Amino acid sequence: MRKKNPLGNVWLLGLLAAVAAAGVLAGRVRGAEPPPRPQPPTRPPDAPGTPPLTPVGAVPADADGDFLIGPAYVRAVELTPVDGVPKGTLHRFTMSSADSKRYPGITKVPPGEPANFFPPDLAHVQVYPKPYLRAVTAYVPAQYVPGSSAPVIVSQDGPGGKGESDLPVVLDNLIARHRVPAMVAVMIQNGGGDAQGSERGLEYDTMSGLYAEFVESEVLPLVEARCGVVLTKDPDGRATMGGSSGGAAAFTMAWYHPELYHRVITYSGTYVNQASPFNPETPHGAWEYHEHLIPQSPRKPIRLWMEVGDRDNLNMNPLHDGMHDWVVANNRMAIALKAKGYHYQYVYCLNAGHTDHAVRAQTLPEALEWVWKDYAAKEE
């Protein structure tokens, strides 16, 4: 039998690392973009590990469970402004990282490097300080009574993203029809970048209560002061929502601080192994929710609406650890939630990609109505 040469293996690994590093360096010098990501395959709704799905045209407004929609989508009428419907007011302001006690700002891009620098090893990425300005938009419904305590929904990755363009219009229409309570919406932009080593990744993918505490102590007081509103302290009157890592952040806010939030909406939630920095208490990042945390914890008072597309993300980083399939992760979330008796709706979407715009345009009013279905306002 031929013996292996350990020194030869070491030499080969060193050569491969050098080649990879040289390629990355060349890309940095030329300012080249990282290679394009491969398109995710379509995962069928009857694949092993998928909960049994009920095909529907529109998701029921009052039923828990697992539903299948698509492949065609129709933009909801609630996304169009309607004459005669009272319009809420938008208040916009920015927050400087220099004033933040929790998030002074980081980046994985070395100083002086092009913005598209892409580290080859995301598991051990180096971070650098980077200040930022964070945009915030607050929607105050026309029905708000000054001095009263209002329900609130906190939306991640807004303004400037998908949140600001449609959420206020949808709320105008739903509130006017008494399908949801007259709530304030707070749309908070992330601090920049994406995934491990970025400010957005630190805020959204970290498994802790830190982001919820940042919102509670640094964002919401500014909203109250600048907009002349009072936000409820009742967690049953508080919701949070987001897509991708913003969706994981929305669930994390409620999981680690159920005394602050009971209602959650996630599109293509990043319930995968993407946390950075590494935390030995949750070594698999948000994958831990369906792997350990939900199955092994008492049921929390969280009501969750969640969505995934059949062409959602799959292994979009070099780890390839079996914990980076967004469809599998969301399937597992639904199964874990059902086993523990949570109130949840899981919507599996045919012909849909990651945080699919057509899916959101059809389902956002349904999601909002369902997640607030059992709400009863309380005097404070």
Buried (B, 14 or more C-beta within 10 A) or exposed (E): EEEEEEEEEEEEEEEEEEEEEEEBEEBBEEEBEEEEEEEBEBBEBEEEEBBEBBEEEEBEEEEBBBBBBBEEBEEBEBBEEEEEBEBBEBBEBEBEBEEBEBBBBBBBBEEEBBEEBBBBBBEEBEBEEBBBEBBBBBBBBEBBEEEBBBBBBBBBBBBEBBBBEBBBBBBBBBBBEEBBBBBBBBBBBBBBBBBBBBBBBBBBBBBEBBBBBBBBEBBBEBBBEEBEBBBBEBBBBBBBBBBBBBBBBBBBBBBBBEEBBBBBBBBBBBBBBBBBEEBEEBBBBBBBBBBBBBBEEEEBBBBBBBBBBBBBBBBBBEBEEEBBBBBBBBBBBBBBBBEBEBBBBBBBBBBBBBBBBBBBBBBBBBBBBBBBBEBEBEEE
